[in-house]
Each structure stands twice: as C-alpha cells, then as structure tokens.
C-alpha cells in the first residue's frame, strides 16, 4: 500500500484521469473530492461491499430458481 501525506488543497493523481483532492480537514474527518471519468464508478467502501453482497445474493437466488425449474422439467418427463 502506498501511503502519502497531503495538506489542504493538495492532490493525488492516479493515472491520467483520476485526481483526488483534499478539500477540508475538520478534527478527525477529511473531506476529499474525486475527479474521475463518468464511466468509472466511485463508491465508499462500505457501499461497494454492500453492492457486491447483494449481487452475490441475487446470483445465488438465480441459481436456486434455475435448479428448481430444472427439477420441475425433469419431473414432467
């Protein structure tokens, strides 16, 4: 992991298209701005993990439904 120190108003550049800028520091909170292409999804980590969990749950439900439908089709024969 790369660890960098930045002051208010300073930025971090990732590749050609992503800039992360320190907008404010208040107590133990840091407000950052992220400038990135619109086609790139940017999420808070906890939201990203929740989306992944929901996607996995939906995929598992889909597999369960397909199995049930397959069993029903096989029972008709």
Order of alpha helices (4+ residues) and beta strands (2+ residues): beta-beta-beta-alpha
